[in-house]
């Protein structure tokens, strides 16, 4: 039997093996963000040692994303054709090489090359881990599963901030990169032993395979121009703007604008990431799963809720600049993190409208589009801090720009996310148009 629907999921309950795979991939995301956080925490040491201006630092931060969005697309489409176990193992190994290279850097050229290599290897990570986990999870569990995967990023900051800060303070900034590289290699060994393809890739169950076989293919141009895909991508773009700035300039903002020490900055980041994991990812993941189980439409559970989260985050970011008092600013700093819930929400929306045999490519393109914020945001922020303003004024202007992007994205998500409608339109298009087996 072949189900003629544009998306599908494994039948029955998501078993223990499924959640083991999700757990392993969540740990990979922890390492992913620890890798990126090391550069932000070492920013002062790196800029001082290599005599970099904030504008130069911003451009180097953006270099991380020069190939990121390209490899996200390529990796996503590769996930539709190759075993994700080996693709994921390969990118994790390249991370370790990039981190070792950064630790050995003797000049700006090596730093730039290391950042580009790390970004290129990390580009396919999010689409591939979602694609791999969705092959194990039933549809009603995918929002929670994707939220758990995404929470790995927050956990990476939560765990990495104090540990990497200790390494930088007591053993020098290069030690932080050596540590993350070694941890990445250990994960590769564990994944090599325990990692496994989902039922849709292995064909272990005829029932599961048939259900996951999905119906007719849909022209990619129709998927990529649907309101749901575009709005979800823009919402995640705005959310990633906050992540890119938070990793590269967040520590500088806390120290130079709010006057915190490096240790105080680390403590604030830890508290914020606890809030991120507990509320923005796990809490909202359970809430969305509960809403869907009670019959609430995906348009409301994903679209309306996601849009409101972006609006609240945007207003909070603006108020961080405008309100007086350190306590109020730090409280609003925490609330601003709610935008990151758009990453799992967007991934789940993509899975809802895309046929499973095209899901990897759709998720890869989704990730590539939102990752463009990683190029644009640090470059703009670096320019604002060097365009005739002092660093404090420039950083405050950058935070106001970030708030405006979030507010606009929130309105777009509320207005245009219509997964059920777009799924019906894509199904109708697939019935009328025969698409070749390969794009």
RODREN-389666 format. One record per residue (C-alpha): y, z, x. Coordinates in nm, 2 decimals. Each point is the difference from the previous one (the first is absolute). Layout:
[pt [Y Z X]]
...
This chain:
[pt [0.00 0.00 0.00]]
[pt [0.35 -0.08 0.13]]
[pt [0.30 0.17 -0.16]]
[pt [0.28 -0.24 -0.06]]
[pt [0.28 0.24 0.07]]
[pt [0.26 0.00 0.28]]
[pt [-0.10 0.34 0.14]]
[pt [-0.31 0.21 -0.01]]
[pt [-0.15 0.32 0.15]]
[pt [-0.33 0.15 0.09]]
[pt [-0.19 0.12 -0.30]]
[pt [-0.08 0.36 -0.06]]
[pt [0.15 0.30 0.17]]
[pt [0.14 -0.02 0.36]]
[pt [-0.27 0.18 0.20]]
[pt [0.01 0.23 0.30]]
[pt [-0.03 -0.29 0.24]]
[pt [0.31 -0.16 -0.15]]
[pt [0.20 0.32 0.06]]
[pt [-0.14 0.03 0.36]]
[pt [0.13 -0.35 0.07]]
[pt [0.34 0.10 -0.15]]
[pt [0.00 0.31 0.21]]
[pt [-0.06 -0.19 0.32]]
[pt [0.26 -0.25 -0.07]]
[pt [0.25 0.28 -0.09]]
[pt [-0.06 0.14 0.35]]
[pt [0.08 -0.34 0.13]]
[pt [0.33 0.01 -0.18]]
[pt [0.07 0.34 0.16]]
[pt [-0.04 -0.16 0.34]]
[pt [0.20 -0.30 -0.11]]
[pt [0.31 0.21 -0.07]]
[pt [-0.05 0.23 0.29]]
[pt [0.02 -0.31 0.22]]
[pt [0.33 -0.10 -0.15]]
[pt [0.14 0.36 -0.02]]
[pt [-0.05 0.04 0.38]]
[pt [0.27 -0.26 0.06]]
[pt [0.25 0.17 -0.24]]
[pt [-0.06 0.35 0.14]]
[pt [0.04 -0.13 0.36]]
[pt [0.32 -0.19 -0.09]]
[pt [0.24 0.22 0.19]]
[pt [-0.22 0.01 0.31]]
[pt [-0.06 -0.37 -0.01]]
[pt [0.37 -0.10 -0.06]]
[pt [0.11 0.24 0.28]]
[pt [-0.26 -0.11 0.25]]
[pt [0.05 -0.37 -0.05]]
[pt [0.38 0.02 -0.08]]
[pt [-0.03 -0.15 -0.35]]
[pt [0.28 -0.01 -0.26]]
[pt [-0.09 0.08 -0.36]]
[pt [0.04 -0.37 -0.08]]
[pt [-0.25 -0.09 0.27]]
[pt [-0.23 0.27 -0.12]]
[pt [0.03 -0.14 -0.36]]
[pt [-0.09 -0.35 0.12]]
[pt [-0.30 0.13 0.19]]
[pt [-0.11 0.19 -0.31]]
[pt [0.03 -0.32 -0.20]]
[pt [-0.22 -0.18 0.26]]
[pt [-0.29 0.20 -0.14]]
[pt [0.02 -0.22 -0.30]]
[pt [0.06 -0.34 0.17]]
[pt [-0.37 -0.10 -0.06]]
[pt [-0.09 0.27 -0.24]]
[pt [0.07 -0.20 -0.32]]
[pt [-0.18 -0.31 0.15]]
[pt [-0.32 0.19 0.09]]
[pt [0.01 0.18 -0.34]]
[pt [-0.04 -0.33 -0.17]]
[pt [-0.25 -0.14 0.24]]
[pt [-0.20 0.32 0.00]]
[pt [0.01 0.02 -0.38]]
[pt [-0.15 -0.35 -0.04]]
[pt [-0.25 0.07 0.28]]
[pt [-0.11 0.30 -0.21]]
[pt [-0.11 -0.25 -0.27]]
[pt [-0.23 -0.18 0.24]]
[pt [-0.11 0.25 0.27]]
[pt [-0.15 0.34 0.00]]
[pt [0.27 0.26 -0.02]]
[pt [-0.19 0.25 0.21]]
[pt [0.04 -0.21 0.31]]
[pt [0.35 -0.11 -0.07]]
[pt [0.11 0.37 -0.04]]
[pt [-0.18 0.10 0.31]]
[pt [0.17 -0.28 0.20]]
[pt [0.35 0.10 -0.11]]
[pt [-0.06 0.36 0.08]]
[pt [-0.11 -0.09 0.35]]
[pt [0.31 -0.20 0.06]]
[pt [0.21 0.30 -0.11]]
[pt [-0.15 0.20 0.28]]
[pt [0.08 -0.27 0.25]]
[pt [0.36 -0.02 -0.12]]
[pt [0.05 0.38 0.03]]
[pt [-0.15 0.01 0.35]]
[pt [0.24 -0.28 0.09]]
[pt [0.30 0.19 -0.14]]
[pt [-0.10 0.31 0.20]]
[pt [-0.01 -0.21 0.32]]
[pt [0.33 -0.19 -0.08]]
[pt [0.24 -0.02 0.30]]
[pt [0.27 -0.21 -0.16]]
[pt [0.14 -0.12 -0.33]]
[pt [-0.21 -0.32 0.01]]
[pt [-0.32 0.20 -0.01]]
[pt [0.13 0.22 -0.28]]
[pt [0.09 -0.31 -0.20]]
[pt [-0.34 -0.16 0.06]]
[pt [-0.19 0.32 -0.09]]
[pt [0.20 0.03 -0.32]]
[pt [-0.06 -0.36 -0.10]]
[pt [-0.38 0.04 0.07]]
[pt [-0.02 0.32 -0.19]]
[pt [0.18 -0.15 -0.30]]
[pt [-0.22 -0.32 0.01]]
[pt [-0.31 0.21 -0.01]]
[pt [0.13 0.24 -0.27]]
[pt [0.11 -0.29 -0.23]]
[pt [-0.34 -0.06 -0.17]]
[pt [-0.09 0.37 -0.02]]
[pt [0.13 0.09 -0.34]]
[pt [-0.13 -0.31 -0.19]]
[pt [-0.33 0.02 0.18]]
[pt [-0.07 0.37 -0.07]]
[pt [0.10 -0.05 -0.37]]
[pt [-0.22 -0.31 -0.02]]
[pt [-0.29 0.18 0.16]]
[pt [0.03 0.31 -0.22]]
[pt [0.06 -0.19 -0.32]]
[pt [-0.35 -0.16 0.06]]
[pt [-0.14 0.35 -0.04]]
[pt [0.22 0.15 -0.27]]
[pt [0.00 -0.07 -0.38]]
[pt [0.33 -0.12 -0.14]]
[pt [0.10 0.34 -0.15]]
[pt [-0.04 0.16 0.34]]
[pt [0.20 -0.25 0.20]]
[pt [0.34 0.16 -0.05]]
[pt [-0.13 0.33 0.12]]
[pt [-0.20 -0.17 0.29]]
[pt [0.31 -0.20 0.11]]
[pt [0.21 0.31 -0.03]]
[pt [-0.23 0.19 0.23]]
[pt [0.00 -0.28 0.25]]
[pt [0.37 -0.01 0.00]]
[pt [0.02 0.38 0.03]]
[pt [-0.15 -0.05 0.34]]
[pt [0.34 -0.12 0.12]]
[pt [0.16 0.33 -0.12]]
[pt [-0.28 0.20 0.16]]
[pt [0.06 -0.19 0.32]]
[pt [0.35 0.12 0.01]]
[pt [-0.10 0.35 -0.12]]
[pt [-0.26 0.04 0.27]]
[pt [0.17 -0.22 0.26]]
[pt [0.35 0.16 -0.01]]
[pt [-0.09 0.34 0.14]]
[pt [-0.28 -0.12 0.23]]
[pt [0.20 -0.30 0.15]]
[pt [0.31 0.21 0.03]]
[pt [-0.19 0.26 0.20]]
[pt [-0.14 -0.28 0.22]]
[pt [0.35 -0.15 0.06]]
[pt [0.16 0.33 0.07]]
[pt [-0.27 0.14 0.23]]
[pt [-0.16 -0.31 0.15]]
[pt [0.26 -0.27 -0.03]]
[pt [0.04 -0.28 -0.25]]
[pt [-0.27 -0.22 0.15]]
[pt [-0.27 0.26 -0.08]]
[pt [0.06 -0.05 -0.37]]
[pt [-0.11 -0.37 0.03]]
[pt [-0.30 0.09 0.20]]
[pt [-0.11 0.25 -0.26]]
[pt [0.03 -0.24 -0.29]]
[pt [-0.19 -0.27 0.19]]
[pt [-0.29 0.24 0.08]]
[pt [-0.02 0.12 -0.36]]
[pt [-0.01 -0.37 -0.11]]
[pt [-0.30 -0.07 0.22]]
[pt [-0.19 0.30 -0.13]]
[pt [0.06 -0.13 -0.36]]
[pt [-0.14 -0.34 0.10]]
[pt [-0.33 0.16 0.11]]
[pt [-0.03 0.19 -0.33]]
[pt [0.08 -0.31 -0.20]]
[pt [-0.25 -0.20 0.19]]
[pt [-0.27 0.24 -0.11]]
[pt [0.11 0.08 -0.36]]
[pt [0.20 -0.30 -0.11]]
[pt [-0.16 -0.23 -0.25]]
[pt [0.09 -0.30 -0.23]]
[pt [0.04 0.07 -0.37]]
[pt [-0.24 -0.13 -0.26]]
[pt [0.20 -0.32 -0.06]]
[pt [-0.04 -0.09 0.37]]
[pt [-0.36 0.10 0.05]]
[pt [-0.14 -0.10 -0.34]]
[pt [-0.20 0.32 -0.01]]
[pt [0.00 0.01 -0.38]]
[pt [-0.04 -0.31 -0.21]]
[pt [0.20 0.16 -0.28]]
[pt [0.28 0.11 0.23]]
[pt [0.00 -0.33 0.18]]
[pt [0.02 -0.20 -0.32]]
[pt [0.28 0.22 -0.14]]
[pt [0.19 -0.02 0.32]]
[pt [-0.06 -0.38 0.03]]
[pt [0.30 -0.05 -0.22]]
[pt [0.09 -0.29 -0.21]]
[pt [0.18 -0.32 0.08]]
[pt [0.24 -0.02 0.29]]
[pt [0.37 -0.01 -0.07]]
[pt [0.26 -0.21 0.19]]
[pt [0.17 0.23 0.25]]
[pt [0.34 -0.12 -0.09]]
[pt [-0.05 0.13 -0.36]]
[pt [-0.10 0.34 0.13]]
[pt [0.28 0.02 0.25]]
[pt [0.27 -0.10 -0.25]]
[pt [-0.12 0.23 -0.28]]
[pt [0.25 0.27 -0.10]]
[pt [-0.25 0.28 0.07]]
[pt [-0.07 -0.12 0.36]]
[pt [0.36 -0.06 0.09]]
[pt [0.12 0.33 -0.15]]
[pt [-0.28 0.20 0.16]]
[pt [0.08 -0.16 0.33]]
[pt [0.37 0.07 -0.03]]
[pt [-0.07 0.36 -0.10]]
[pt [-0.22 0.05 0.30]]
[pt [0.26 -0.18 0.22]]
[pt [0.26 0.26 -0.10]]
[pt [-0.25 0.28 0.06]]
[pt [-0.09 -0.14 0.34]]
[pt [0.37 -0.01 0.08]]
[pt [0.00 0.38 -0.02]]
[pt [-0.32 0.02 0.21]]
[pt [0.14 -0.23 0.28]]
[pt [0.33 0.19 0.01]]
[pt [-0.17 0.34 -0.03]]
[pt [-0.23 -0.07 0.30]]
[pt [0.26 -0.16 0.23]]
[pt [0.32 0.17 -0.10]]
[pt [-0.10 0.30 -0.21]]
[pt [-0.04 0.24 0.30]]
[pt [0.34 -0.12 0.13]]
[pt [0.16 0.06 -0.34]]
[pt [-0.14 0.35 -0.02]]
[pt [0.12 0.08 0.36]]
[pt [0.33 -0.19 0.03]]
[pt [0.13 0.02 -0.36]]
[pt [-0.15 0.32 -0.13]]
[pt [0.00 0.18 0.33]]
[pt [-0.37 0.10 0.02]]
[pt [-0.19 0.06 0.33]]
[pt [-0.31 -0.21 0.09]]
[pt [-0.21 0.29 -0.12]]
[pt [0.20 0.03 -0.32]]
[pt [-0.04 -0.37 -0.06]]
[pt [-0.37 0.03 0.05]]
[pt [-0.02 0.28 -0.26]]
[pt [0.20 -0.19 -0.26]]
[pt [-0.22 -0.30 0.05]]
[pt [-0.31 0.21 -0.05]]
[pt [0.13 0.15 -0.32]]
[pt [0.10 -0.34 -0.13]]
[pt [-0.34 -0.14 0.07]]
[pt [-0.17 0.29 -0.18]]
[pt [0.22 -0.09 -0.30]]
[pt [-0.09 -0.37 0.05]]
[pt [-0.38 0.06 0.00]]
[pt [0.00 0.26 -0.28]]
[pt [0.24 -0.17 -0.24]]
[pt [0.08 -0.36 0.09]]
[pt [-0.36 -0.10 0.07]]
[pt [-0.27 0.23 -0.12]]
[pt [0.19 0.15 -0.29]]
[pt [0.13 -0.32 -0.13]]
[pt [-0.34 -0.17 0.07]]
[pt [-0.17 0.25 -0.23]]
[pt [0.28 -0.03 -0.26]]
[pt [-0.03 -0.38 -0.01]]
[pt [-0.38 0.02 -0.03]]
[pt [0.03 0.25 -0.28]]
[pt [0.26 -0.22 -0.18]]
[pt [-0.23 -0.30 0.02]]
[pt [-0.30 0.20 -0.12]]
[pt [0.20 0.10 -0.31]]
[pt [0.08 -0.36 -0.08]]
[pt [0.35 -0.03 0.14]]
[pt [0.07 -0.35 0.10]]
[pt [0.03 -0.10 0.36]]
[pt [0.35 -0.13 -0.07]]
[pt [0.10 0.36 -0.08]]
[pt [-0.23 0.19 0.24]]
[pt [0.09 -0.23 0.30]]
[pt [0.31 -0.19 -0.09]]
[pt [0.22 0.24 -0.19]]
[pt [-0.11 0.31 0.20]]
[pt [0.04 -0.19 0.33]]
[pt [0.35 -0.12 -0.09]]
[pt [0.11 0.34 -0.09]]
[pt [-0.13 0.14 0.33]]
[pt [0.21 -0.26 0.19]]
[pt [0.31 0.08 -0.20]]
[pt [-0.04 0.38 0.07]]
[pt [-0.06 -0.07 0.37]]
[pt [0.30 -0.22 0.03]]
[pt [0.24 0.25 -0.16]]
[pt [-0.15 0.27 0.22]]
[pt [0.06 -0.20 0.31]]
[pt [0.37 -0.06 -0.09]]
[pt [0.05 0.37 -0.09]]
[pt [-0.13 0.10 0.35]]
[pt [0.31 -0.15 0.14]]
[pt [0.24 0.11 -0.28]]
[pt [-0.08 0.36 -0.08]]
[pt [0.10 0.29 0.22]]
[pt [-0.23 0.27 0.14]]
[pt [-0.30 -0.04 0.23]]
[pt [-0.24 0.15 -0.25]]
[pt [0.10 -0.25 -0.28]]
[pt [-0.02 -0.29 0.24]]
[pt [-0.35 0.10 0.12]]
[pt [-0.12 0.04 -0.36]]
[pt [0.12 -0.34 -0.09]]
[pt [-0.16 -0.14 0.32]]
[pt [-0.33 0.12 -0.14]]
[pt [0.05 -0.15 -0.35]]
[pt [0.09 -0.34 0.16]]
[pt [-0.36 -0.04 0.12]]
[pt [-0.13 -0.07 -0.36]]
[pt [0.07 -0.37 0.06]]
[pt [-0.31 -0.03 0.21]]
[pt [-0.22 0.03 -0.31]]
[pt [0.08 -0.37 -0.04]]
[pt [-0.25 -0.09 0.27]]
[pt [-0.32 0.09 -0.19]]
[pt [0.16 -0.10 -0.33]]
[pt [0.08 -0.34 0.13]]
[pt [-0.34 -0.05 0.16]]
[pt [-0.17 0.10 -0.33]]
[pt [0.22 -0.25 -0.19]]
[pt [-0.10 -0.28 0.24]]
[pt [-0.37 0.08 -0.06]]
[pt [0.06 0.00 -0.38]]
[pt [0.13 -0.36 0.00]]
[pt [-0.19 -0.16 0.28]]
[pt [-0.36 -0.13 -0.01]]
[pt [-0.22 0.20 0.23]]
[pt [-0.08 -0.29 0.23]]
[pt [0.38 -0.05 0.05]]
[pt [0.08 0.37 0.01]]
[pt [0.02 0.03 0.38]]
[pt [0.24 -0.28 0.03]]
[pt [0.22 0.13 -0.28]]
[pt [0.00 0.35 0.15]]
[pt [0.08 -0.14 0.34]]
[pt [0.30 -0.20 -0.13]]
[pt [0.12 0.30 -0.20]]
[pt [-0.01 0.21 0.32]]
[pt [0.17 -0.27 0.20]]
[pt [0.29 -0.02 -0.25]]
[pt [0.07 0.37 -0.01]]
[pt [-0.04 0.02 0.38]]
[pt [0.31 -0.22 0.04]]
[pt [0.19 0.31 -0.06]]
[pt [-0.13 0.13 0.33]]
[pt [0.19 -0.29 0.17]]
[pt [0.32 0.01 -0.21]]
[pt [0.05 0.38 -0.04]]
[pt [0.00 0.11 0.36]]
[pt [0.21 -0.30 0.11]]
[pt [0.26 0.07 -0.26]]
[pt [0.00 0.37 0.08]]
[pt [0.03 -0.06 0.37]]
[pt [0.30 -0.24 -0.07]]
[pt [0.17 0.26 -0.23]]
[pt [-0.03 0.27 0.27]]
[pt [0.16 -0.24 0.26]]
[pt [0.25 -0.19 -0.20]]
[pt [0.32 0.19 0.10]]
[pt [-0.12 0.32 -0.17]]
[pt [-0.12 0.32 0.17]]
[pt [-0.37 0.06 -0.04]]
[pt [0.04 0.26 -0.27]]
[pt [0.21 -0.23 -0.23]]
[pt [-0.23 -0.29 0.07]]
[pt [-0.31 0.19 -0.10]]
[pt [0.16 0.12 -0.32]]
[pt [0.10 -0.35 -0.09]]
[pt [-0.36 -0.11 0.06]]
[pt [-0.12 0.27 -0.24]]
[pt [0.23 -0.12 -0.27]]
[pt [-0.13 -0.36 0.05]]
[pt [-0.36 0.13 -0.03]]
[pt [0.09 0.18 -0.32]]
[pt [0.15 -0.31 -0.15]]
[pt [-0.32 -0.20 0.08]]
[pt [-0.22 0.26 -0.17]]
[pt [0.21 0.00 -0.32]]
[pt [0.00 -0.38 -0.03]]
[pt [-0.37 -0.01 0.06]]
[pt [-0.07 0.27 -0.26]]
[pt [0.18 -0.21 -0.27]]
[pt [-0.19 -0.31 0.10]]
[pt [-0.34 0.18 -0.02]]
[pt [0.07 0.14 -0.34]]
[pt [0.12 -0.34 -0.13]]
[pt [-0.27 -0.23 0.14]]
[pt [-0.33 0.18 0.05]]
[pt [-0.22 -0.14 -0.28]]
[pt [-0.36 0.00 0.14]]
[pt [-0.18 -0.06 -0.33]]
[pt [0.23 -0.29 -0.10]]
[pt [-0.02 -0.16 0.35]]
[pt [-0.38 0.04 0.01]]
[pt [-0.03 -0.18 -0.33]]
[pt [0.22 -0.28 0.13]]
[pt [-0.19 -0.04 0.32]]
[pt [-0.33 0.00 -0.19]]
[pt [0.13 -0.28 -0.23]]
[pt [0.12 -0.19 0.31]]
[pt [-0.34 0.03 0.17]]
[pt [-0.17 -0.13 -0.31]]
[pt [0.22 -0.31 0.00]]
[pt [0.00 -0.07 0.37]]
[pt [-0.30 -0.03 0.24]]
[pt [0.09 0.14 0.34]]
[pt [-0.20 -0.09 0.31]]
[pt [-0.22 0.27 0.15]]
[pt [0.24 0.05 0.29]]
[pt [0.38 0.00 0.00]]
